[in-house]
Amino acid sequence: MDSIHPYARPAAEASECVAEQKGNDGFWQFADGLFENQSRLGESLYQELAGNLGLNLDQFNNCLSSRKYKGKVEEDYQEGIRTGVRGTPGNFINGQSTPGALPYEQMENIIDNLL
């Protein structure tokens, strides 16, 4: 993963540091900011987004520099490998893998067939 997407792990760790202060909503707002600014991924973007979300930047920076969530990110990555995730997005519906970004209609059809 690191050779294909060198910013994936740092961005994931930064996202967890955001969640520590701002919960699930903050996590997803930060994630949205990362996706909207993929060409700018890196420390300066993380700082900008964290500031925009009103985080305590000292706490955020300490979290990042200590790599507090390195283990959690690695566990999530390994779980993805074990369960068959081969890329993003990796979706599961009732425990069944549905790889890739599927059109809404196709996802709806999969869900309807499982109901």
KOLGU-4560 file (N, C-alpha, C; in nm, 3 decimals, padded with zeros to 5 digits):
<recs>
<n_xx: 00.082 n_yy: -00.119 n_zz: 00.000 ca_xx: 00.000 ca_yy: 00.000 ca_zz: 00.000 c_xx: 00.087 c_yy: 00.125 c_zz: 00.000 mol: A seq: 1 type: MET>
<n_xx: 00.191 n_yy: 00.127 n_zz: 00.080 ca_xx: 00.272 ca_yy: 00.248 ca_zz: 00.093 c_xx: 00.339 c_yy: 00.288 c_zz: -00.038 mol: A seq: 2 type: ASP>
<n_xx: 00.378 n_yy: 00.189 n_zz: -00.119 ca_xx: 00.443 ca_yy: 00.222 ca_zz: -00.245 c_xx: 00.343 c_yy: 00.276 c_zz: -00.347 mol: A seq: 3 type: SER>
<n_xx: 00.219 n_yy: 00.234 n_zz: -00.337 ca_xx: 00.115 ca_yy: 00.281 ca_zz: -00.429 c_xx: 00.059 c_yy: 00.415 c_zz: -00.384 mol: A seq: 4 type: ILE>
<n_xx: 00.040 n_yy: 00.429 n_zz: -00.254 ca_xx: -00.024 ca_yy: 00.549 ca_zz: -00.199 c_xx: 00.049 c_yy: 00.589 c_zz: -00.070 mol: A seq: 5 type: HIS>
<n_xx: 00.160 n_yy: 00.662 n_zz: -00.083 ca_xx: 00.241 ca_yy: 00.692 ca_zz: 00.035 c_xx: 00.172 c_yy: 00.780 c_zz: 00.139 mol: A seq: 6 type: PRO>
<n_xx: 00.062 n_yy: 00.844 n_zz: 00.103 ca_xx: -00.009 ca_yy: 00.929 ca_zz: 00.200 c_xx: -00.122 c_yy: 00.857 c_zz: 00.271 mol: A seq: 7 type: TYR>
<n_xx: -00.150 n_yy: 00.734 n_zz: 00.234 ca_xx: -00.265 ca_yy: 00.663 ca_zz: 00.290 c_xx: -00.254 c_yy: 00.647 c_zz: 00.442 mol: A seq: 8 type: ALA>
<n_xx: -00.143 n_yy: 00.593 n_zz: 00.489 ca_xx: -00.130 ca_yy: 00.570 ca_zz: 00.633 c_xx: -00.125 c_yy: 00.701 c_zz: 00.712 mol: A seq: 9 type: ARG>
<n_xx: -00.041 n_yy: 00.798 n_zz: 00.672 ca_xx: -00.042 ca_yy: 00.924 ca_zz: 00.748 c_xx: -00.180 c_yy: 00.990 c_zz: 00.750 mol: A seq: 10 type: PRO>
<n_xx: -00.252 n_yy: 00.985 n_zz: 00.639 ca_xx: -00.386 ca_yy: 01.045 ca_zz: 00.635 c_xx: -00.481 c_yy: 00.969 c_zz: 00.727 mol: A seq: 11 type: ALA>
<n_xx: -00.469 n_yy: 00.837 n_zz: 00.730 ca_xx: -00.554 ca_yy: 00.756 ca_zz: 00.818 c_xx: -00.522 c_yy: 00.785 c_zz: 00.964 mol: A seq: 12 type: ALA>
<n_xx: -00.394 n_yy: 00.797 n_zz: 00.996 ca_xx: -00.356 ca_yy: 00.829 ca_zz: 01.133 c_xx: -00.405 c_yy: 00.968 c_zz: 01.172 mol: A seq: 13 type: GLU>
<n_xx: -00.392 n_yy: 01.064 n_zz: 01.082 ca_xx: -00.441 ca_yy: 01.200 ca_zz: 01.109 c_xx: -00.592 c_yy: 01.198 c_zz: 01.131 mol: A seq: 14 type: ALA>
<n_xx: -00.663 n_yy: 01.119 n_zz: 01.054 ca_xx: -00.808 ca_yy: 01.109 ca_zz: 01.068 c_xx: -00.847 c_yy: 01.057 c_zz: 01.206 mol: A seq: 15 type: SER>
<n_xx: -00.772 n_yy: 00.961 n_zz: 01.256 ca_xx: -00.799 ca_yy: 00.908 ca_zz: 01.390 c_xx: -00.769 c_yy: 01.013 c_zz: 01.497 mol: A seq: 16 type: GLU>
<n_xx: -00.666 n_yy: 01.094 n_zz: 01.475 ca_xx: -00.636 ca_yy: 01.202 ca_zz: 01.569 c_xx: -00.748 c_yy: 01.305 c_zz: 01.571 mol: A seq: 17 type: CYS>
<n_xx: -00.809 n_yy: 01.329 n_zz: 01.457 ca_xx: -00.924 ca_yy: 01.419 ca_zz: 01.452 c_xx: -01.041 c_yy: 01.359 c_zz: 01.529 mol: A seq: 18 type: VAL>
<n_xx: -01.067 n_yy: 01.231 n_zz: 01.507 ca_xx: -01.178 ca_yy: 01.164 ca_zz: 01.575 c_xx: -01.161 c_yy: 01.169 c_zz: 01.726 mol: A seq: 19 type: ALA>
<n_xx: -01.037 n_yy: 01.166 n_zz: 01.772 ca_xx: -01.010 ca_yy: 01.173 ca_zz: 01.915 c_xx: -01.069 c_yy: 01.300 c_zz: 01.977 mol: A seq: 20 type: GLU>
<n_xx: -01.067 n_yy: 01.408 n_zz: 01.901 ca_xx: -01.118 ca_yy: 01.535 ca_zz: 01.952 c_xx: -01.260 c_yy: 01.566 c_zz: 01.907 mol: A seq: 21 type: GLN>
<n_xx: -01.294 n_yy: 01.527 n_zz: 01.785 ca_xx: -01.422 ca_yy: 01.570 ca_zz: 01.727 c_xx: -01.519 c_yy: 01.457 c_zz: 01.697 mol: A seq: 22 type: LYS>
<n_xx: -01.483 n_yy: 01.336 n_zz: 01.738 ca_xx: -01.574 ca_yy: 01.223 ca_zz: 01.720 c_xx: -01.593 c_yy: 01.183 c_zz: 01.575 mol: A seq: 23 type: GLY>
<n_xx: -01.697 n_yy: 01.105 n_zz: 01.555 ca_xx: -01.726 ca_yy: 01.049 ca_zz: 01.423 c_xx: -01.755 c_yy: 01.158 c_zz: 01.320 mol: A seq: 24 type: ASN>
<n_xx: -01.831 n_yy: 01.259 n_zz: 01.359 ca_xx: -01.863 ca_yy: 01.367 ca_zz: 01.265 c_xx: -01.736 c_yy: 01.438 c_zz: 01.219 mol: A seq: 25 type: ASP>
<n_xx: -01.647 n_yy: 01.467 n_zz: 01.313 ca_xx: -01.521 ca_yy: 01.532 ca_zz: 01.277 c_xx: -01.436 c_yy: 01.444 c_zz: 01.187 mol: A seq: 26 type: GLY>
<n_xx: -01.435 n_yy: 01.314 n_zz: 01.218 ca_xx: -01.360 ca_yy: 01.219 ca_zz: 01.135 c_xx: -01.406 c_yy: 01.229 c_zz: 00.990 mol: A seq: 27 type: PHE>
<n_xx: -01.538 n_yy: 01.226 n_zz: 00.969 ca_xx: -01.589 ca_yy: 01.226 ca_zz: 00.831 c_xx: -01.573 c_yy: 01.361 c_zz: 00.764 mol: A seq: 28 type: TRP>
<n_xx: -01.582 n_yy: 01.470 n_zz: 00.839 ca_xx: -01.556 ca_yy: 01.602 ca_zz: 00.781 c_xx: -01.411 c_yy: 01.611 c_zz: 00.735 mol: A seq: 29 type: GLN>
<n_xx: -01.320 n_yy: 01.560 n_zz: 00.817 ca_xx: -01.179 ca_yy: 01.558 ca_zz: 00.781 c_xx: -01.157 c_yy: 01.470 c_zz: 00.658 mol: A seq: 30 type: PHE>
<n_xx: -01.218 n_yy: 01.352 n_zz: 00.657 ca_xx: -01.205 ca_yy: 01.261 ca_zz: 00.543 c_xx: -01.256 c_yy: 01.326 c_zz: 00.415 mol: A seq: 31 type: ALA>
<n_xx: -01.369 n_yy: 01.396 n_zz: 00.425 ca_xx: -01.421 ca_yy: 01.467 ca_zz: 00.308 c_xx: -01.319 c_yy: 01.569 c_zz: 00.258 mol: A seq: 32 type: ASP>
<n_xx: -01.258 n_yy: 01.642 n_zz: 00.351 ca_xx: -01.156 ca_yy: 01.740 ca_zz: 00.313 c_xx: -01.036 c_yy: 01.675 c_zz: 00.245 mol: A seq: 33 type: GLY>
<n_xx: -00.998 n_yy: 01.557 n_zz: 00.293 ca_xx: -00.887 ca_yy: 01.485 ca_zz: 00.230 c_xx: -00.922 c_yy: 01.446 c_zz: 00.086 mol: A seq: 34 type: LEU>
<n_xx: -01.041 n_yy: 01.392 n_zz: 00.067 ca_xx: -01.082 ca_yy: 01.350 ca_zz: -00.067 c_xx: -01.099 c_yy: 01.468 c_zz: -00.161 mol: A seq: 35 type: PHE>
<n_xx: -01.146 n_yy: 01.580 n_zz: -00.110 ca_xx: -01.164 ca_yy: 01.699 ca_zz: -00.193 c_xx: -01.031 c_yy: 01.763 c_zz: -00.232 mol: A seq: 36 type: GLU>
<n_xx: -00.925 n_yy: 01.731 n_zz: -00.159 ca_xx: -00.794 ca_yy: 01.793 ca_zz: -00.182 c_xx: -00.685 c_yy: 01.688 c_zz: -00.201 mol: A seq: 37 type: ASN>
<n_xx: -00.715 n_yy: 01.582 n_zz: -00.274 ca_xx: -00.620 ca_yy: 01.471 ca_zz: -00.287 c_xx: -00.485 c_yy: 01.513 c_zz: -00.344 mol: A seq: 38 type: GLN>
<n_xx: -00.484 n_yy: 01.614 n_zz: -00.428 ca_xx: -00.357 ca_yy: 01.658 ca_zz: -00.486 c_xx: -00.269 c_yy: 01.731 c_zz: -00.385 mol: A seq: 39 type: SER>
<n_xx: -00.326 n_yy: 01.764 n_zz: -00.269 ca_xx: -00.252 ca_yy: 01.838 ca_zz: -00.166 c_xx: -00.225 c_yy: 01.756 c_zz: -00.041 mol: A seq: 40 type: ARG>
<n_xx: -00.245 n_yy: 01.625 n_zz: -00.047 ca_xx: -00.228 ca_yy: 01.543 ca_zz: 00.072 c_xx: -00.090 c_yy: 01.564 c_zz: 00.133 mol: A seq: 41 type: LEU>
<n_xx: -00.088 n_yy: 01.574 n_zz: 00.264 ca_xx: 00.037 ca_yy: 01.594 ca_zz: 00.336 c_xx: 00.013 c_yy: 01.677 c_zz: 00.461 mol: A seq: 42 type: GLY>
<n_xx: 00.120 n_yy: 01.699 n_zz: 00.533 ca_xx: 00.114 ca_yy: 01.764 ca_zz: 00.664 c_xx: 00.045 c_yy: 01.901 c_zz: 00.660 mol: A seq: 43 type: GLU>
<n_xx: 00.073 n_yy: 01.982 n_zz: 00.559 ca_xx: 00.013 ca_yy: 02.116 ca_zz: 00.558 c_xx: -00.139 c_yy: 02.108 c_zz: 00.541 mol: A seq: 44 type: SER>
<n_xx: -00.187 n_yy: 02.015 n_zz: 00.461 ca_xx: -00.332 ca_yy: 01.999 ca_zz: 00.446 c_xx: -00.393 c_yy: 01.949 c_zz: 00.576 mol: A seq: 45 type: LEU>
<n_xx: -00.327 n_yy: 01.855 n_zz: 00.642 ca_xx: -00.381 ca_yy: 01.804 ca_zz: 00.769 c_xx: -00.395 c_yy: 01.918 c_zz: 00.870 mol: A seq: 46 type: TYR>
<n_xx: -00.294 n_yy: 02.005 n_zz: 00.874 ca_xx: -00.298 ca_yy: 02.119 ca_zz: 00.966 c_xx: -00.412 c_yy: 02.214 c_zz: 00.930 mol: A seq: 47 type: GLN>
<n_xx: -00.427 n_yy: 02.241 n_zz: 00.802 ca_xx: -00.533 ca_yy: 02.332 ca_zz: 00.756 c_xx: -00.671 c_yy: 02.278 c_zz: 00.793 mol: A seq: 48 type: GLU>
<n_xx: -00.694 n_yy: 02.151 n_zz: 00.761 ca_xx: -00.824 ca_yy: 02.092 ca_zz: 00.789 c_xx: -00.851 c_yy: 02.083 c_zz: 00.939 mol: A seq: 49 type: LEU>
<n_xx: -00.749 n_yy: 02.048 n_zz: 01.015 ca_xx: -00.764 ca_yy: 02.040 ca_zz: 01.161 c_xx: -00.799 c_yy: 02.178 c_zz: 01.218 mol: A seq: 50 type: ALA>
<n_xx: -00.733 n_yy: 02.281 n_zz: 01.168 ca_xx: -00.764 ca_yy: 02.417 ca_zz: 01.212 c_xx: -00.905 c_yy: 02.458 c_zz: 01.175 mol: A seq: 51 type: GLY>
<n_xx: -00.947 n_yy: 02.423 n_zz: 01.053 ca_xx: -01.083 ca_yy: 02.456 ca_zz: 01.009 c_xx: -01.189 c_yy: 02.387 c_zz: 01.094 mol: A seq: 52 type: ASN>
<n_xx: -01.154 n_yy: 02.270 n_zz: 01.148 ca_xx: -01.248 ca_yy: 02.196 ca_zz: 01.232 c_xx: -01.244 c_yy: 02.241 c_zz: 01.378 mol: A seq: 53 type: LEU>
<n_xx: -01.155 n_yy: 02.334 n_zz: 01.409 ca_xx: -01.147 ca_yy: 02.386 ca_zz: 01.544 c_xx: -01.079 c_yy: 02.294 c_zz: 01.643 mol: A seq: 54 type: GLY>
<n_xx: -00.988 n_yy: 02.211 n_zz: 01.596 ca_xx: -00.916 ca_yy: 02.121 ca_zz: 01.686 c_xx: -00.816 c_yy: 02.199 c_zz: 01.771 mol: A seq: 55 type: LEU>
<n_xx: -00.784 n_yy: 02.143 n_zz: 01.884 ca_xx: -00.671 ca_yy: 02.189 ca_zz: 01.963 c_xx: -00.548 c_yy: 02.140 c_zz: 01.886 mol: A seq: 56 type: ASN>
<n_xx: -00.478 n_yy: 02.232 n_zz: 01.820 ca_xx: -00.370 ca_yy: 02.192 ca_zz: 01.730 c_xx: -00.251 c_yy: 02.133 c_zz: 01.804 mol: A seq: 57 type: LEU>
<n_xx: -00.225 n_yy: 02.177 n_zz: 01.926 ca_xx: -00.116 ca_yy: 02.115 ca_zz: 02.003 c_xx: -00.146 c_yy: 01.968 c_zz: 02.028 mol: A seq: 58 type: ASP>
<n_xx: -00.269 n_yy: 01.940 n_zz: 02.068 ca_xx: -00.309 ca_yy: 01.801 ca_zz: 02.093 c_xx: -00.305 c_yy: 01.720 c_zz: 01.963 mol: A seq: 59 type: GLN>
<n_xx: -00.353 n_yy: 01.779 n_zz: 01.855 ca_xx: -00.352 ca_yy: 01.713 ca_zz: 01.725 c_xx: -00.209 c_yy: 01.682 c_zz: 01.682 mol: A seq: 60 type: PHE>
<n_xx: -00.120 n_yy: 01.780 n_zz: 01.693 ca_xx: 00.019 ca_yy: 01.761 ca_zz: 01.651 c_xx: 00.090 c_yy: 01.657 c_zz: 01.737 mol: A seq: 61 type: ASN>
<n_xx: 00.061 n_yy: 01.657 n_zz: 01.867 ca_xx: 00.120 ca_yy: 01.555 ca_zz: 01.954 c_xx: 00.072 c_yy: 01.416 c_zz: 01.915 mol: A seq: 62 type: ASN>
<n_xx: -00.055 n_yy: 01.407 n_zz: 01.883 ca_xx: -00.112 ca_yy: 01.279 ca_zz: 01.839 c_xx: -00.043 c_yy: 01.232 c_zz: 01.711 mol: A seq: 63 type: CYS>
<n_xx: -00.028 n_yy: 01.323 n_zz: 01.616 ca_xx: 00.037 ca_yy: 01.288 ca_zz: 01.489 c_xx: 00.182 c_yy: 01.248 c_zz: 01.509 mol: A seq: 64 type: LEU>
<n_xx: 00.257 n_yy: 01.330 n_zz: 01.580 ca_xx: 00.401 ca_yy: 01.304 ca_zz: 01.593 c_xx: 00.431 c_yy: 01.178 c_zz: 01.673 mol: A seq: 65 type: SER>
<n_xx: 00.342 n_yy: 01.142 n_zz: 01.765 ca_xx: 00.362 ca_yy: 01.020 ca_zz: 01.844 c_xx: 00.318 c_yy: 00.895 c_zz: 01.767 mol: A seq: 66 type: SER>
<n_xx: 00.247 n_yy: 00.917 n_zz: 01.657 ca_xx: 00.190 ca_yy: 00.807 ca_zz: 01.577 c_xx: 00.102 c_yy: 00.718 c_zz: 01.665 mol: A seq: 67 type: ARG>
<n_xx: 00.024 n_yy: 00.785 n_zz: 01.747 ca_xx: -00.062 ca_yy: 00.719 ca_zz: 01.845 c_xx: -00.151 c_yy: 00.612 c_zz: 01.783 mol: A seq: 68 type: LYS>
<n_xx: -00.198 n_yy: 00.635 n_zz: 01.662 ca_xx: -00.293 ca_yy: 00.543 ca_zz: 01.599 c_xx: -00.229 c_yy: 00.454 c_zz: 01.492 mol: A seq: 69 type: TYR>
<n_xx: -00.097 n_yy: 00.446 n_zz: 01.492 ca_xx: -00.028 ca_yy: 00.361 ca_zz: 01.395 c_xx: -00.077 c_yy: 00.217 c_zz: 01.403 mol: A seq: 70 type: LYS>
<n_xx: -00.087 n_yy: 00.164 n_zz: 01.525 ca_xx: -00.132 ca_yy: 00.026 ca_zz: 01.543 c_xx: -00.274 c_yy: 00.004 c_zz: 01.497 mol: A seq: 71 type: GLY>
<n_xx: -00.363 n_yy: 00.098 n_zz: 01.527 ca_xx: -00.503 ca_yy: 00.085 ca_zz: 01.486 c_xx: -00.515 c_yy: 00.086 c_zz: 01.333 mol: A seq: 72 type: LYS>
<n_xx: -00.441 n_yy: 00.176 n_zz: 01.269 ca_xx: -00.446 ca_yy: 00.184 ca_zz: 01.123 c_xx: -00.393 c_yy: 00.054 c_zz: 01.063 mol: A seq: 73 type: VAL>
<n_xx: -00.285 n_yy: 00.001 n_zz: 01.118 ca_xx: -00.230 ca_yy: -00.125 ca_zz: 01.068 c_xx: -00.329 c_yy: -00.240 c_zz: 01.089 mol: A seq: 74 type: GLU>
<n_xx: -00.394 n_yy: -00.244 n_zz: 01.205 ca_xx: -00.495 ca_yy: -00.348 ca_zz: 01.231 c_xx: -00.609 c_yy: -00.340 c_zz: 01.130 mol: A seq: 75 type: GLU>
<n_xx: -00.655 n_yy: -00.219 n_zz: 01.103 ca_xx: -00.763 ca_yy: -00.201 ca_zz: 01.005 c_xx: -00.718 c_yy: -00.248 c_zz: 00.866 mol: A seq: 76 type: ASP>
<n_xx: -00.596 n_yy: -00.214 n_zz: 00.830 ca_xx: -00.542 ca_yy: -00.255 ca_zz: 00.700 c_xx: -00.535 c_yy: -00.407 c_zz: 00.691 mol: A seq: 77 type: TYR>
<n_xx: -00.482 n_yy: -00.471 n_zz: 00.795 ca_xx: -00.471 ca_yy: -00.617 ca_zz: 00.795 c_xx: -00.608 c_yy: -00.685 c_zz: 00.792 mol: A seq: 78 type: GLN>
<n_xx: -00.704 n_yy: -00.626 n_zz: 00.863 ca_xx: -00.840 ca_yy: -00.681 ca_zz: 00.860 c_xx: -00.897 c_yy: -00.673 c_zz: 00.719 mol: A seq: 79 type: GLU>
<n_xx: -00.871 n_yy: -00.563 n_zz: 00.651 ca_xx: -00.916 ca_yy: -00.550 ca_zz: 00.513 c_xx: -00.858 c_yy: -00.659 c_zz: 00.424 mol: A seq: 80 type: GLY>
<n_xx: -00.729 n_yy: -00.685 n_zz: 00.440 ca_xx: -00.664 ca_yy: -00.791 ca_zz: 00.362 c_xx: -00.728 c_yy: -00.926 c_zz: 00.392 mol: A seq: 81 type: ILE>
<n_xx: -00.748 n_yy: -00.955 n_zz: 00.522 ca_xx: -00.807 ca_yy: -01.084 ca_zz: 00.562 c_xx: -00.947 c_yy: -01.103 c_zz: 00.506 mol: A seq: 82 type: ARG>
<n_xx: -01.022 n_yy: -00.994 n_zz: 00.495 ca_xx: -01.161 ca_yy: -01.005 ca_zz: 00.451 c_xx: -01.178 c_yy: -00.987 c_zz: 00.300 mol: A seq: 83 type: THR>
<n_xx: -01.068 n_yy: -00.969 n_zz: 00.229 ca_xx: -01.076 ca_yy: -00.966 ca_zz: 00.084 c_xx: -01.081 c_yy: -00.829 c_zz: 00.020 mol: A seq: 84 type: GLY>
<n_xx: -01.060 n_yy: -00.724 n_zz: 00.097 ca_xx: -01.058 ca_yy: -00.590 ca_zz: 00.037 c_xx: -00.930 c_yy: -00.577 c_zz: -00.046 mol: A seq: 85 type: VAL>
<n_xx: -00.947 n_yy: -00.536 n_zz: -00.170 ca_xx: -00.832 ca_yy: -00.523 ca_zz: -00.260 c_xx: -00.815 c_yy: -00.381 c_zz: -00.312 mol: A seq: 86 type: ARG>
<n_xx: -00.900 n_yy: -00.291 n_zz: -00.268 ca_xx: -00.890 ca_yy: -00.152 ca_zz: -00.312 c_xx: -00.996 c_yy: -00.069 c_zz: -00.242 mol: A seq: 87 type: GLY>
<n_xx: -01.003 n_yy: 00.055 n_zz: -00.280 ca_xx: -01.103 ca_yy: 00.143 ca_zz: -00.221 c_xx: -01.196 c_yy: 00.192 c_zz: -00.331 mol: A seq: 88 type: THR>
<n_xx: -01.320 n_yy: 00.206 n_zz: -00.299 ca_xx: -01.376 ca_yy: 00.169 ca_zz: -00.169 c_xx: -01.395 c_yy: 00.018 c_zz: -00.158 mol: A seq: 89 type: PRO>
<n_xx: -01.394 n_yy: -00.030 n_zz: -00.038 ca_xx: -01.424 ca_yy: -00.170 ca_zz: -00.010 c_xx: -01.553 c_yy: -00.174 c_zz: 00.070 mol: A seq: 90 type: GLY>
<n_xx: -01.656 n_yy: -00.231 n_zz: 00.013 ca_xx: -01.788 ca_yy: -00.232 ca_zz: 00.077 c_xx: -01.828 c_yy: -00.374 c_zz: 00.114 mol: A seq: 91 type: ASN>
<n_xx: -01.901 n_yy: -00.384 n_zz: 00.223 ca_xx: -01.957 ca_yy: -00.512 ca_zz: 00.265 c_xx: -02.105 c_yy: -00.493 c_zz: 00.292 mol: A seq: 92 type: PHE>
<n_xx: -02.183 n_yy: -00.582 n_zz: 00.236 ca_xx: -02.327 ca_yy: -00.581 ca_zz: 00.259 c_xx: -02.363 c_yy: -00.719 c_zz: 00.312 mol: A seq: 93 type: ILE>
<n_xx: -02.410 n_yy: -00.722 n_zz: 00.436 ca_xx: -02.439 ca_yy: -00.850 ca_zz: 00.503 c_xx: -02.319 c_yy: -00.944 c_zz: 00.498 mol: A seq: 94 type: ASN>
<n_xx: -02.201 n_yy: -00.888 n_zz: 00.517 ca_xx: -02.080 ca_yy: -00.969 ca_zz: 00.520 c_xx: -02.025 c_yy: -01.009 c_zz: 00.385 mol: A seq: 95 type: GLY>
<n_xx: -02.091 n_yy: -00.969 n_zz: 00.278 ca_xx: -02.047 ca_yy: -01.004 ca_zz: 00.143 c_xx: -01.972 c_yy: -00.885 c_zz: 00.082 mol: A seq: 96 type: GLN>
<n_xx: -01.853 n_yy: -00.912 n_zz: 00.032 ca_xx: -01.771 ca_yy: -00.808 ca_zz: -00.029 c_xx: -01.830 c_yy: -00.762 c_zz: -00.161 mol: A seq: 97 type: SER>
<n_xx: -01.835 n_yy: -00.631 n_zz: -00.179 ca_xx: -01.876 ca_yy: -00.571 ca_zz: -00.306 c_xx: -01.766 c_yy: -00.473 c_zz: -00.344 mol: A seq: 98 type: THR>
<n_xx: -01.668 n_yy: -00.518 n_zz: -00.420 ca_xx: -01.549 ca_yy: -00.436 ca_zz: -00.447 c_xx: -01.575 c_yy: -00.319 c_zz: -00.540 mol: A seq: 99 type: PRO>
<n_xx: -01.500 n_yy: -00.214 n_zz: -00.519 ca_xx: -01.500 ca_yy: -00.101 ca_zz: -00.610 c_xx: -01.614 c_yy: -00.004 c_zz: -00.589 mol: A seq: 100 type: GLY>
<n_xx: -01.608 n_yy: 00.102 n_zz: -00.664 ca_xx: -01.711 ca_yy: 00.206 ca_zz: -00.660 c_xx: -01.820 c_yy: 00.167 c_zz: -00.759 mol: A seq: 101 type: ALA>
<n_xx: -01.926 n_yy: 00.112 n_zz: -00.706 ca_xx: -02.035 ca_yy: 00.067 ca_zz: -00.791 c_xx: -02.137 c_yy: 00.179 c_zz: -00.809 mol: A seq: 102 type: LEU>
<n_xx: -02.200 n_yy: 00.184 n_zz: -00.925 ca_xx: -02.306 ca_yy: 00.282 ca_zz: -00.945 c_xx: -02.420 c_yy: 00.258 c_zz: -00.845 mol: A seq: 103 type: PRO>
<n_xx: -02.489 n_yy: 00.365 n_zz: -00.811 ca_xx: -02.598 ca_yy: 00.359 ca_zz: -00.713 c_xx: -02.697 c_yy: 00.248 c_zz: -00.747 mol: A seq: 104 type: TYR>
<n_xx: -02.736 n_yy: 00.239 n_zz: -00.872 ca_xx: -02.837 ca_yy: 00.141 ca_zz: -00.913 c_xx: -02.788 c_yy: -00.002 c_zz: -00.887 mol: A seq: 105 type: GLU>
<n_xx: -02.661 n_yy: -00.026 n_zz: -00.910 ca_xx: -02.606 ca_yy: -00.160 ca_zz: -00.887 c_xx: -02.603 c_yy: -00.192 c_zz: -00.737 mol: A seq: 106 type: GLN>
<n_xx: -02.563 n_yy: -00.095 n_zz: -00.655 ca_xx: -02.564 ca_yy: -00.116 ca_zz: -00.510 c_xx: -02.706 c_yy: -00.138 c_zz: -00.461 mol: A seq: 107 type: MET>
<n_xx: -02.799 n_yy: -00.060 n_zz: -00.513 ca_xx: -02.939 ca_yy: -00.074 ca_zz: -00.475 c_xx: -02.989 c_yy: -00.214 c_zz: -00.510 mol: A seq: 108 type: GLU>
<n_xx: -02.952 n_yy: -00.264 n_zz: -00.626 ca_xx: -02.994 ca_yy: -00.397 ca_zz: -00.670 c_xx: -02.937 c_yy: -00.505 c_zz: -00.578 mol: A seq: 109 type: ASN>
<n_xx: -02.810 n_yy: -00.491 n_zz: -00.540 ca_xx: -02.748 ca_yy: -00.588 ca_zz: -00.449 c_xx: -02.821 c_yy: -00.590 c_zz: -00.316 mol: A seq: 110 type: ILE>
<n_xx: -02.849 n_yy: -00.471 n_zz: -00.264 ca_xx: -02.919 ca_yy: -00.461 ca_zz: -00.135 c_xx: -03.059 c_yy: -00.519 c_zz: -00.145 mol: A seq: 111 type: ILE>
<n_xx: -03.131 n_yy: -00.482 n_zz: -00.251 ca_xx: -03.268 ca_yy: -00.533 ca_zz: -00.269 c_xx: -03.270 c_yy: -00.685 c_zz: -00.276 mol: A seq: 112 type: ASP>
<n_xx: -03.171 n_yy: -00.744 n_zz: -00.343 ca_xx: -03.165 ca_yy: -00.889 ca_zz: -00.355 c_xx: -03.135 c_yy: -00.958 c_zz: -00.222 mol: A seq: 113 type: ASN>
<n_xx: -03.074 n_yy: -00.886 n_zz: -00.130 ca_xx: -03.043 ca_yy: -00.943 ca_zz: 00.000 c_xx: -03.156 c_yy: -00.926 c_zz: 00.101 mol: A seq: 114 type: LEU>
<n_xx: -03.252 n_yy: -00.842 n_zz: 00.069 ca_xx: -03.364 ca_yy: -00.818 ca_zz: 00.162 c_xx: -03.468 c_yy: -00.927 c_zz: 00.154 mol: A seq: 115 type: LEU>
</recs>
